[in-house]
């Protein structure tokens, strides 16, 4: 486990407090006055229990309209995730799925990773876990690094491309990822999974389950994981810890569960990228933490240029079967996070850190080397309610949710070569943000005939987002000023569609409207930034025969005020976005699989797309350049995957996976020198699962990544007309065993 010393001593008691089983239960109800609203909604659902007759014990199943909706979607099972899981993050476990491009700062899929779907970055991908929002309410992105090895605890994961169906959290503007946690096992077990690999990577996971006890009404699962890797990029190490505890009480038609999971990470920063010249000299070079002489030569590296963060999630949920047709469920949730970036800054202006110049004799010192920490301390809590069921020819789902985010940002100088006030941990800015959201949706499917269904979905979201400097605190801005914004957004997002059943499949057509608010960084860059709007049309067909299955989908996504990646990054490695006016993405997605024999199968998917800004304009210091229609940054025109699977023995499975991603522009201006080259990578996975004595399961895995040792880059940025790239690892491997008793 990582040392708690990464957190300041004033907050050290929090972790032990949050791990307390009593406070996990009671913490949901120790709320401010305005938050009793959440409790009232929960009690409404709980009161339904009194109206229901008791039925026999059953496996509680929800009737989800979303599962039958006429949308473009892909379901990934726990088995599919587990076959690849040797320590890499979710984006790398999904990299061969339709329309997905995955990236890694450290170059090997562990540490800071991200993914894009249809060219949309992950701040535009809505992620939920058991219906609870995972995206950070301010930055709008999911941080997979805060949930290391979460894949080991999932029962399935569904990717909906395009607008998708309504759910909680920030609006989906490219796709949504809906993950489900496994329910605790009915039988006792103990499991261990150990893996090692290139770049001194090792992962250690221990899990156990009690099985049913207490008159077969209660069961508990628990799991911990440790992951360490040096990374492909110099010094880009990751030191990760995660835990998961899930208790479930089931009796008759009711289940009540309490779940906590989370993680702690310490990673060396590797977000700077390298230019063409350095790519030729040393692909693994990392400028983060470098300390330079006056002539530009590197003296040494600061050894604690790190990102440090912990995040804990708590869910208290209730499910009840009202009748044979209706199920209601409610989840109270709380997410707690705290951490900081630590950076060595050379020759920095003291005034930028609210420090006075130092006068020594006749010399005035206005610059100094220093070490700073930028902190985020946040709470996110709320409630999610759903009811779903059938009435005659109708499948219905109703949802309502409310949540509050409280984010505290502050920065400290913890050391300086010249410290004007002589104080340790000098604070140079502090501000706060509050974001409150209430949303509700209604979904329905009507069976017009045995073959023809109509679909409707309408969502309402209201958001109040306020940011301000804390009284008595200091401004984040170098030249004074204040963070002050107070934004209200109200969105109505309708969706309609239809599907027609054909032999072993269906044809579908869907239209959806989505709107979403800007992020904190968007507002700080431009206080008048506009909310985004997207019209989405999906037309598709899919059929599943005994040996052959396929799907074909055409999509059109037309945006107004889309916030596209500008190609620039800020001082903590996050991409800066800009309103592009009008833009669109349109393309065809194809996938197919064929079972050639009992031992051999082939599957493939591809996306062919056009992604354009319409009449794009670029503002410069002197004028506005009109560039016409330009390609949206980070949007390849082609993504293709082929997988060959061979099962030479009953317990041996071999996969050979191939991916090609075409070139991508790093900025919306289409500069000739601002492109990521297209790349091809090939991976192999071998899985051997023999039957051994009384062991429930024994599994050996070997993953050979980038077997042809291709040199490629899947991410980058464009600064001062110079392209910078994030090189990825050449040939590397991971191998491991998993034993379950």
Secondary structure, 3 states (H helix, E strand, C coil): CCCHHHCCHHHCHHHHHHHCHHHHHHHHHCCCHHHHHHHHHHHHHHHHHHHCCCCCCCCCCCCCHHHHCCCCEEEEEHHHHHCCCCCCCHHHHCCCCCCEEEEECCCCCCCCEEEEECCECHHHEEEEECCEECCCCCCCCCCHHHHCCHHHHEEEEEEEECCCCCCCCCCCCCEEEEEEECCCCCCCEEEEEEEEECCCEEEEEEEEECCCECCCCEEEEEEEEEEEECCCCCCCCEEEEEEEEEEEEEECCEEEEEEEEEEEEEEECCCCCECHHHHHHCCCCCCCCEEECCCCCEEEECCCCEEEEEEEEEEEEEEEECCCCEEEEEEEEEEEEEEEEEEEEEEEEHHHHCCCCEEECCEEECEEEEEEEEEEEEEEEEEEEEEEEEECCEEEEEEEEEEEEEEEEEEEEEEECCCCCCCCCEEEEEEEEEEEEEEEEEEEEEECCCCEEEEEEEEEEEEEEEEEECCCCCCCCCCCCCCEEEEEEEEEEEEEEEEEEECCEEEEEEEEEEEECCCHHHHHHCCCCCCEEEEEEEEEEEEECCCEEEEEEEEEEEEECCEEEEEEECCCCCEEEEECCEEEEEEEEEEEEEECCCCEEEEEEEEEEEEEEEEEEEECCCCEEEEEEEECCCCCCEEEEEEEEEEEECCEEEEEEEEEECCEECCCCCCCCCEECCEEEEEEEEEECCCCCCCCEEEEEEEEECCCCCCCEEEEEEECCEEEEEECCCCEEEEEEEEEC
